[in-house]
Amino acid sequence: MSTIIFPAPIFGPVHSRRLGISLGINLMPADGKVCTFDCIYCECGLNGQHRPTLPRPTREEVATALEAKLKEMSQSGETPDVLTFAGNGEPTAHPSFPGIIDDTIRLRDEYCPKAKVSVLSNATMTHKADVCRALMKVDNNIQKLDTVDMDYIRKVDRPLSKSYDVNQIIKQLKAFNGHVIIQTMFMQGEGVDNTGEEYVGPWLKAVTDIQPEEVMIYTIDRETPTKGLEKASREQLDAIRDRVVAAGIPCTASY
Protein backbone atom coordinates (compact mmCIF):
# COMPACT_ATOMS: atom_id res chain seq x y z
CA MET A 1 0.00 0.00 0.00
CA SER A 2 1.36 3.40 -1.01
CA THR A 3 -0.39 6.21 0.82
CA ILE A 4 1.00 9.69 1.39
CA ILE A 5 1.93 11.51 4.58
CA PHE A 6 2.68 15.15 3.82
CA PRO A 7 5.42 17.30 5.36
CA ALA A 8 4.30 20.07 7.70
CA PRO A 9 3.59 22.87 7.79
CA ILE A 10 4.47 23.58 4.12
CA PHE A 11 4.69 21.14 1.20
CA GLY A 12 5.02 21.47 -2.53
CA PRO A 13 4.32 23.25 -4.70
CA VAL A 14 2.38 20.48 -6.42
CA HIS A 15 0.16 20.43 -9.47
CA SER A 16 -3.50 20.09 -8.48
CA ARG A 17 -6.04 18.70 -10.95
CA ARG A 18 -8.53 21.30 -9.78
CA LEU A 19 -6.50 24.27 -8.55
CA GLY A 20 -3.31 24.61 -10.62
CA ILE A 21 0.15 25.15 -9.06
CA SER A 22 -0.61 24.74 -5.38
CA LEU A 23 1.58 25.44 -2.37
CA GLY A 24 0.28 23.19 0.37
CA ILE A 25 -0.25 24.18 4.00
CA ASN A 26 -0.59 21.18 6.31
CA LEU A 27 -1.83 22.03 9.81
CA MET A 28 -1.57 18.45 11.05
CA PRO A 29 1.55 16.67 12.36
CA ALA A 30 4.24 15.88 9.82
CA ASP A 31 4.46 12.19 10.80
CA GLY A 32 0.84 11.08 10.89
CA LYS A 33 -2.80 11.65 10.10
CA VAL A 34 -5.35 13.42 12.32
CA CYS A 35 -8.81 13.79 10.80
CA THR A 36 -12.45 14.05 11.83
CA PHE A 37 -13.29 11.66 8.97
CA ASP A 38 -11.65 8.30 8.26
CA CYS A 39 -12.46 7.97 4.55
CA ILE A 40 -11.81 4.60 2.99
CA TYR A 41 -10.42 6.35 -0.12
CA CYS A 42 -8.08 8.83 1.63
CA GLU A 43 -4.68 9.14 -0.04
CA CYS A 44 -3.15 9.61 3.45
CA GLY A 45 -4.42 6.21 4.57
CA LEU A 46 -6.70 5.39 7.49
CA ASN A 47 -6.38 7.22 10.80
CA GLY A 48 -5.15 4.15 12.63
CA GLN A 49 -2.38 3.42 10.14
CA HIS A 50 -0.39 6.61 10.71
CA ARG A 51 -0.75 7.74 14.31
CA PRO A 52 1.43 10.82 14.84
CA THR A 53 4.01 11.33 17.56
CA LEU A 54 4.68 14.98 16.70
CA PRO A 55 2.41 17.90 17.64
CA ARG A 56 0.55 20.08 15.17
CA PRO A 57 2.60 23.06 13.97
CA THR A 58 1.86 26.23 15.90
CA ARG A 59 0.41 29.37 14.34
CA GLU A 60 3.83 31.00 14.56
CA GLU A 61 5.56 28.01 12.94
CA VAL A 62 3.09 28.04 10.06
CA ALA A 63 3.56 31.76 9.39
CA THR A 64 7.35 31.56 9.59
CA ALA A 65 7.57 28.56 7.26
CA LEU A 66 5.08 30.01 4.79
CA GLU A 67 6.90 33.35 4.59
CA ALA A 68 10.24 31.61 4.04
CA LYS A 69 8.81 29.49 1.21
CA LEU A 70 7.07 32.44 -0.45
CA LYS A 71 10.32 34.43 -0.31
CA GLU A 72 12.19 31.51 -1.87
CA MET A 73 9.64 31.12 -4.65
CA SER A 74 9.57 34.85 -5.33
CA GLN A 75 13.35 34.98 -5.66
CA SER A 76 13.30 32.10 -8.14
CA GLY A 77 10.58 33.76 -10.22
CA GLU A 78 8.01 31.11 -9.31
CA THR A 79 4.59 32.06 -8.00
CA PRO A 80 1.82 29.73 -6.85
CA ASP A 81 -1.67 29.88 -8.30
CA VAL A 82 -3.09 28.94 -4.93
CA LEU A 83 -2.16 28.48 -1.29
CA THR A 84 -4.05 25.35 -0.28
CA PHE A 85 -4.86 24.16 3.22
CA ALA A 86 -4.81 20.38 2.92
CA GLY A 87 -2.49 17.58 4.03
CA ASN A 88 -2.74 14.99 6.80
CA GLY A 89 -6.25 15.67 8.04
CA GLU A 90 -8.93 18.28 8.59
CA PRO A 91 -7.32 21.76 8.57
CA THR A 92 -10.19 23.57 10.29
CA ALA A 93 -9.69 21.32 13.35
CA HIS A 94 -6.48 23.20 14.21
CA PRO A 95 -7.22 25.32 17.32
CA SER A 96 -5.53 28.37 15.75
CA PHE A 97 -7.16 28.00 12.34
CA PRO A 98 -8.79 31.47 12.25
CA GLY A 99 -5.54 33.23 13.14
CA ILE A 100 -3.59 31.13 10.65
CA ILE A 101 -6.00 32.22 7.92
CA ASP A 102 -5.39 35.87 8.83
CA ASP A 103 -1.60 35.34 8.68
CA THR A 104 -1.86 33.53 5.34
CA ILE A 105 -3.93 36.27 3.73
CA ARG A 106 -1.45 38.88 4.95
CA LEU A 107 1.52 36.96 3.54
CA ARG A 108 -0.32 36.23 0.29
CA ASP A 109 -1.03 39.93 -0.16
CA GLU A 110 2.63 40.73 0.40
CA TYR A 111 4.35 38.05 -1.69
CA CYS A 112 1.88 36.70 -4.27
CA PRO A 113 -1.22 38.91 -4.39
CA LYS A 114 -2.67 37.10 -7.40
CA ALA A 115 -2.70 33.72 -5.65
CA LYS A 116 -5.93 32.37 -4.23
CA VAL A 117 -6.25 31.02 -0.70
CA SER A 118 -8.09 27.70 -0.69
CA VAL A 119 -9.25 25.43 2.12
CA LEU A 120 -10.10 21.78 1.49
CA SER A 121 -12.43 20.76 4.30
CA ASN A 122 -14.87 17.99 5.17
CA ALA A 123 -17.31 20.52 6.73
CA THR A 124 -17.26 18.89 10.18
CA MET A 125 -16.17 22.13 11.88
CA THR A 126 -18.64 24.44 10.16
CA HIS A 127 -20.72 24.55 13.36
CA LYS A 128 -18.00 26.75 14.88
CA ALA A 129 -18.63 30.46 14.32
CA ASP A 130 -14.95 31.45 14.29
CA VAL A 131 -14.16 28.77 11.71
CA CYS A 132 -17.01 29.97 9.49
CA ARG A 133 -15.86 33.58 9.75
CA ALA A 134 -12.37 32.51 8.71
CA LEU A 135 -13.71 30.49 5.78
CA MET A 136 -15.66 33.52 4.57
CA LYS A 137 -12.31 35.33 4.17
CA VAL A 138 -10.68 32.81 1.84
CA ASP A 139 -11.05 32.77 -1.94
CA ASN A 140 -11.99 29.11 -2.29
CA ASN A 141 -14.00 27.69 0.60
CA ILE A 142 -14.11 24.08 -0.61
CA GLN A 143 -16.34 21.79 1.45
CA LYS A 144 -16.93 18.07 1.02
CA LEU A 145 -20.37 16.59 0.44
CA ASP A 146 -20.02 13.09 -1.02
CA THR A 147 -23.68 12.18 -0.58
CA VAL A 148 -26.69 12.90 1.60
CA ASP A 149 -27.16 9.23 2.47
CA MET A 150 -26.09 8.60 6.08
CA ASP A 151 -25.52 4.88 5.56
CA TYR A 152 -23.07 5.65 2.74
CA ILE A 153 -21.39 8.35 4.84
CA ARG A 154 -20.93 5.95 7.76
CA LYS A 155 -19.48 3.30 5.45
CA VAL A 156 -17.26 5.50 3.27
CA ASP A 157 -16.51 8.85 4.94
CA ARG A 158 -16.75 7.39 8.45
CA PRO A 159 -17.06 10.53 10.61
CA LEU A 160 -15.57 10.07 14.06
CA SER A 161 -18.34 12.01 15.78
CA LYS A 162 -21.41 9.93 16.55
CA SER A 163 -23.48 13.12 16.37
CA TYR A 164 -22.58 13.81 12.72
CA ASP A 165 -25.76 14.72 10.85
CA VAL A 166 -25.57 15.44 7.13
CA ASN A 167 -28.78 17.48 7.25
CA GLN A 168 -27.17 19.80 9.78
CA ILE A 169 -24.07 20.02 7.58
CA ILE A 170 -26.26 21.06 4.63
CA LYS A 171 -27.82 23.82 6.75
CA GLN A 172 -24.37 25.06 7.69
CA LEU A 173 -23.24 25.01 4.05
CA LYS A 174 -26.32 27.03 3.09
CA ALA A 175 -25.33 29.61 5.74
CA PHE A 176 -22.27 30.56 3.66
CA ASN A 177 -24.77 32.29 1.35
CA GLY A 178 -23.08 31.08 -1.82
CA HIS A 179 -19.47 31.62 -0.71
CA VAL A 180 -18.73 27.90 -0.83
CA ILE A 181 -17.54 25.33 -3.37
CA ILE A 182 -18.93 21.80 -3.00
CA GLN A 183 -16.47 18.98 -3.66
CA THR A 184 -17.75 15.44 -4.18
CA MET A 185 -15.93 12.15 -4.67
CA PHE A 186 -17.76 9.69 -6.92
CA MET A 187 -16.53 6.10 -6.94
CA GLN A 188 -17.63 2.49 -6.88
CA GLY A 189 -16.51 -0.98 -5.82
CA GLU A 190 -16.35 -2.89 -2.52
CA GLY A 191 -20.08 -2.64 -2.06
CA VAL A 192 -20.24 1.15 -2.42
CA ASP A 193 -21.35 3.18 -5.42
CA ASN A 194 -22.69 6.74 -5.28
CA THR A 195 -22.94 7.20 -9.05
CA GLY A 196 -26.53 5.93 -9.40
CA GLU A 197 -29.73 7.95 -9.34
CA GLU A 198 -30.63 6.95 -5.76
CA TYR A 199 -27.56 8.91 -4.66
CA VAL A 200 -27.14 11.54 -7.37
CA GLY A 201 -30.74 12.78 -7.32
CA PRO A 202 -30.89 13.65 -3.57
CA TRP A 203 -27.32 14.98 -3.67
CA LEU A 204 -28.22 17.28 -6.56
CA LYS A 205 -31.25 18.56 -4.64
CA ALA A 206 -29.02 19.38 -1.66
CA VAL A 207 -26.49 21.13 -3.91
CA THR A 208 -29.29 23.16 -5.48
CA ASP A 209 -30.51 24.14 -2.01
CA ILE A 210 -26.99 25.17 -0.96
CA GLN A 211 -26.48 27.26 -4.12
CA PRO A 212 -22.67 27.13 -4.09
CA GLU A 213 -20.58 29.25 -6.41
CA GLU A 214 -19.21 26.06 -7.97
CA VAL A 215 -19.22 22.27 -7.69
CA MET A 216 -16.11 20.13 -8.16
CA ILE A 217 -16.72 16.46 -8.82
CA TYR A 218 -13.86 14.00 -9.04
CA THR A 219 -12.91 10.39 -8.65
CA ILE A 220 -10.05 8.28 -7.31
CA ASP A 221 -6.66 9.39 -8.62
CA ARG A 222 -4.21 7.65 -6.27
CA GLU A 223 -3.92 4.37 -4.41
CA THR A 224 -6.51 3.97 -1.67
CA PRO A 225 -6.12 2.25 1.73
CA THR A 226 -9.19 0.10 1.02
CA LYS A 227 -8.58 -2.27 -1.87
CA GLY A 228 -11.12 -2.87 -4.63
CA LEU A 229 -12.35 0.70 -4.98
CA GLU A 230 -12.75 1.83 -8.57
CA LYS A 231 -12.94 5.10 -10.45
CA ALA A 232 -16.22 6.50 -11.59
CA SER A 233 -16.10 6.56 -15.39
CA ARG A 234 -15.65 9.68 -17.46
CA GLU A 235 -19.16 9.14 -18.82
CA GLN A 236 -20.64 8.95 -15.32
CA LEU A 237 -18.86 12.11 -14.17
CA ASP A 238 -19.77 13.99 -17.34
CA ALA A 239 -23.43 13.07 -16.91
CA ILE A 240 -23.45 14.27 -13.29
CA ARG A 241 -21.59 17.45 -14.24
CA ASP A 242 -24.12 18.20 -16.96
CA ARG A 243 -26.98 17.89 -14.49
CA VAL A 244 -25.34 20.34 -12.09
CA VAL A 245 -24.73 22.80 -14.92
CA ALA A 246 -28.34 22.40 -16.06
CA ALA A 247 -29.38 23.40 -12.53
CA GLY A 248 -27.55 26.70 -13.08
CA ILE A 249 -24.41 25.94 -11.03
CA PRO A 250 -20.90 25.88 -12.58
CA CYS A 251 -19.34 22.43 -12.30
CA THR A 252 -16.02 20.85 -13.20
CA ALA A 253 -15.24 17.13 -13.47
CA SER A 254 -11.76 15.71 -12.79
CA TYR A 255 -11.02 12.23 -14.01
Protein Blocks (a to p, Z undefined) as FASTA:
>chain_A
ZZdddddfbecjdddfklopaddddfbdfkbccdfbdcfkbfnbpfklmccfbdcddfkl
mmmmmmmmmmmmmmnopacfbdcdedjdjfklpmklmmmmmmmmmmmmmmmmmbccdddd
ehlmmmpmklmmmmmmpmblcdddfbfcfklmmmmnopablkbcfklmmmmmmmnnopac
ddddddeeehiackbmklmmmmmmmmmmnopabdcddddfbdcfbghiacddfklmmmmm
mmmmmnopacdddZZ
